[in-house]
Amino acid sequence: MTVNFLLDLDDTLLKNDFDEFLPYYLDAFSQTVAPIVEPDRFVKALLNSTRDMFLNRQPDCTLLEVFESSFFPPLGIDKDEYFAYAEKFYSSVFPNLKRLTEPKPEAVQLVNQALERGFNVTISTNPLFPITAIEQRLTWADLSPSNYRYELISSFEEFHFTKPNPAYFAEVLAQMGWPAGPIVVVGDDLERDIDAARRLGLATFWVNPHRDGDFKDKRFSSPGGKLSELLDWLENITPEKLVPDFATPDSFLAILRSTPAALDTFCRDLLPSDWKSQPGKNEWSMTEIICHLRDVDREVNLIRINQIRKKDNPFISGIDTDRWAKERKYNEQNGKFALEEFIATRLELLDILENLTHEDWMSPARHAIFGPTNLTEMVSIIASHDRLHVRQVNQSIRTKSGTIPAKK
């Protein structure tokens, strides 16, 4: 079986006590930028901006953009000048912090064996740093991206959410194109890695060298142990137990928030011609997919959800929305504007869903095709529909880049 590993970095693949690392990092960084901002003011602003990144829930605002909007106004410094100093820090000063860390031979062995078995390896570190800082720490772990083929490395340039928000792990999977098959999140932090992933519906392995077997308390239940024991554990578990189970409101909400975030990332560097390019015969372009998602949310999903909430066991009619692509001439529309409209509509839908009670989620309805149903099942269909089209977008981009061959 092909397993998708989502691997944390600090204290999972790399020995790095972040409580010890952070003061040295802040001191070194503040001294580097001292010519343009006093160290104390810089550290305060940096920590406040990091807090704001943790709190971000906007799917059209990357963590880098959150940082910039939070960091620069109170300091009143020039953005370009700051980033010139930041580049100097990460290229000349940050490498010296390697002394605070130590590679883990068992981590190198794990990644090597995983790739040899044909597994997919993603670095799912909390994306609070620029990609250069993450790639350097991977190099300190003897796992340089120059030597290893990772499916994805999350960083603040391209991600919108952080751990422990389950939407972070949904965004990882969305940017991977919602891969099929087993998925295992591997990390050392119970709240940010294990609980967040399990709330999405993912299998987990808690890296804790001081325990064996299943760990249970009021919040967590996860297999785990030493990193070196992970592959042995994998050999003794049925693949079905590693397949994601997106069956709870938490998982639905995470998926629905990750979709516009992933599309925002996918679309940022598109050329004008890319928006309307169709990857194969009878396949939709990026603009057509986004127009479809926008109109389905606006004219189907919002209406159905409100019907179920406000009426007693309403009848939900079936609608053929695929024909809208030609009827409404989606490919002649403005893709960027359609994406903005989709995000606005999706946020409206999420605002409704996030305020539902447990009883609301159980509200019954009668569907023309599915028969007796309830609000939970209807939202699960929306989430499945999202994953289908995000996978379609990912495949289209990979076809365009030559990562996979185009369909005939």
Sequence and secondary structure as in RCSB ss.txt:
>XXXX:A:sequence
MTVNFLLDLDDTLLKNDFDEFLPYYLDAFSQTVAPIVEPDRFVKALLNSTRDMFLNRQPDCTLLEVFESSFFPPL
GIDKDEYFAYAEKFYSSVFPNLKRLTEPKPEAVQLVNQALERGFNVTISTNPLFPITAIEQRLTWADLSPSNYRY
ELISSFEEFHFTKPNPAYFAEVLAQMGWPAGPIVVVGDDLERDIDAARRLGLATFWVNPHRDGDFKDKRFSSPGG
KLSELLDWLENITPEKLVPDFATPDSFLAILRSTPAALDTFCRDLLPSDWKSQPGKNEWSMTEIICHLRDVDREV
NLIRINQIRKKDNPFISGIDTDRWAKERKYNEQNGKFALEEFIATRLELLDILENLTHEDWMSPARHAIFGPTNL
TEMVSIIASHDRLHVRQVNQSIRTKSGTIPAKK
>XXXX:A:secstr
   EEEE  BTTTEE  HHHHHHHHHHHHHHHTTTTS HHHHHHHHHHHHHHHHH   TTS HHHHHHHHHHHHH
T  HHHHHHHHHHIIIIIGGGGGGG EE HHHHHHHHHHHHTT EEEE   S S HHHHHHHHHHTT  TTTS  
SEE  TTT    TT HHHHHHHHHHTT   S EEEEES IIIIIIHHHHHT EEEEE TT  S EESSS EE EE
 GGGHHHHHHTS GGGGS    SHHHHHHHHHHHHHHHHHHHTT  HHHHH  SSTT   HHHHHHHHHHHIIII
IHHHHHHHHHSSS EE     TTHHHHTTGGGS HHHHHHHHHHHHHHHHHHHTT  HHHHT EEEETTTEEEEH
HHHHHHHHHHHHHHHHHHHHHHHHHHTSS    
